[in-house]
Amino acid sequence: MRAMRMNRYGAASVIREEAVPRPAPDRGDVLIQVAATSFNPSDVGLRRGLLRAVLPLELPYTLGGDVAGTIVEVGDDVHTLAVGDRVIGRVDTGGAAAEFVTAAADTLVVAPTAVPLTHAAAIPIAGLTAWQAVYEHACITSGQRVLVNGAGGGVGGFAVQLAKHAGAHVIATASTRSADVVRQLGADETIDYTAAPLGDALDGPVDVILNLVDLAGRPAAALMSLVRPGGVVVSATVALTAPAGSSVTAVSFVARNDTGHLASLVKLVDAGAVRVDIAASRPLADLASVHLDAESGRVRGKTILIP
């Protein structure tokens, strides 16, 4: 089978298409024929070796942490899924940037039926991150003013919708190329972060900030100052600490694989409450080019890759 692999850490050019044996499912696993995987910004850090202290890879390594596909074989002791089932999931060991991948059955959920199976590959990693930011860490409730900092990304698109679904008034930072889409996803207000400091554009403090971007050297205190006393800042990217003496709560987290959260998100997609926004659909062989585009700032939202 074809797989997009890296044999060493480095530039995007280390990603190569290779012929590798088709895997076989172990006990508790299933074999999935991949309909699509998706690109996540963290893939760049993974490929460059910036995450090796917390996530060392066994090289050569097949990329791809999101999967949507159809089960073609089941291993022993798998009773909840069957051949022919269409599933999605987060594959923490990678390998979904290929024609076939194995995954533990208990990490998968039935794919939504309201969107094409290929589009559903955009959900697991970005969707889980947004779900846990909104509902588990920020605990957003109806009537709150919520600032989504970085709404133009894949996580941001889901976060805007989930915060809106929770009843919040959503203010989203987005570039001019993303603003229209972010508004379509439910943002009540958009702020062009390139035009003026956030503090100048906001009409008063917010209850919650969801930070989904690298602050690029900007002081975290400036972000914290936008939250009312007793408010919450949740960061899925950089570690944040509330200033001494502040009543603001700062939470930094790494999303975990949770099939309960993923299944709940699928229900919202099937109910039409959450939209899966696909910015680009590309052949799997283009994966290295997608990495280059991301490093040049040319990737918006979710890009899916199809074998």
Secondary structure, 3 states (H helix, E strand, C coil): CEEEEECCCCCHHHEEEEECCCCCCCCCEEEEEEEEEECCCHHHHHHHCCCCCCCCCCCCEECCCEEEEEEEEECCCCCCCCCCCEEEEECCCCCCCECEEEEEHHHEEECCCCCCCCHHHHCHHHHHHHHHHHHHHCCCCCCCEEEEECCCEHHHHHHHHHHHHCCCEEEEECCHHHHHHHHHCCCCEEECCCCCCHHHHCCCCEEEEEECCCCCCCCHHHHHCCEEEEEEEEECCCCCCCCCCCCCEEEECCCCCCHHHHHHHHHHHHCCCCCCCEEEEEEHHHHHHHHHHHHCCCCCEEEEEEC
